C-alpha cells in the first residue's frame, strides 16, 4: 500500500519505507505462523504424522523469514544494486527450496495422517484433472524457462535451484488440492477452514510465480512501465501470501481454544450440579 501512490505516478517513490514495510510485515506474519504452528504441533504428542505436519509448517515459516530478509531491498543500502544482481537470485532460491521442501513435507504428512484415520475421503476426477493441469504448467515453465528470473543467472546453482523450487511448489499445489477435497468433505468447522487456507497459500504462490514468468516473457513486447496496475497487483498479492499461512494456523489454533472453553463450561456445569 505504501507503493501505490508512486506506482500510479502520483508521488515519488520512497523505496526505503517500502522495503522496511514489506520486510517487517512479512516477517511478523511468518513469526506468528511459527508460534501458532508450534503450539498446534505440541497438541499432537501422540499423533506422530500430524505433529510432523505442523512442525514442518513451522519450519517452512521460519525459512520463509530468512527469505524475506534476503529479498529485502534494504540490503541495497549496504550492497549497491543488490536486488538486481545475480547474488540476489541465488540467495533467494537458497531459501525458497528448503522452504518448499518443508511445505511439501507438511502437506503430505497431514494428508497421510487423515488418510490413516480412515474417514472415507475420496479424490474426485476434477481433482485429478486440476493436478494434471498443474503438472503440465510446471513442465511448460521448465521447458520454456526463458521467462524465469534465474534463466540467465551466472550461478549454476541459482538456475537449477529455481527449477527445483518450481517442482516442489507444483507438488505442494497438487498435495494441497487433496487437502482441499478433504476440507470439502469435512463440511464446515475451523479445521476445514484451516485446510482451505493452506490450499490457498500454496496455490496463490504458484499462480503468482506463473504470472511473473509470463510477465518476463512479454517484457520485450510490453514494458513493465505500461502495466503499473498489474505490477501493483503482484506486489500486493505477494504481501498477502504470508498472512494466508498465518490464517491457516490461526483457524486451527482457534479450534483448540473453543474446545478448551467448552470443556471448562462442562466442568463448571458439573460442579454446579454437584453443589446443588
Buried (B, 14 or more C-beta within 10 A) or exposed (E): EBBBEBBEEEEEEBBEEBBBBBBEBBBBBBBBBBBBBBBBBEBBEEBEBBBBBBBBBBBBBBBBBBBBBBBBBBBBEEEEEBBEBBBBBBBBBBBBBBBBBBBBBBBBBBBBBBEEEEEEBEEEEEBEEBBEEBBEBBEEBBEEBEBBBBBEBEBEBBBBBBBBBBBBBBBBBBBBBBBBBBBBEBEEEBBBBBBBBBBBBBBBBBEBBBBBBEBBBEEEEEEEEEBBEEBBBBBEBBBEBBBBBBBBBBBBBBBBEEEEEEEEEEEEEEEEEEEE
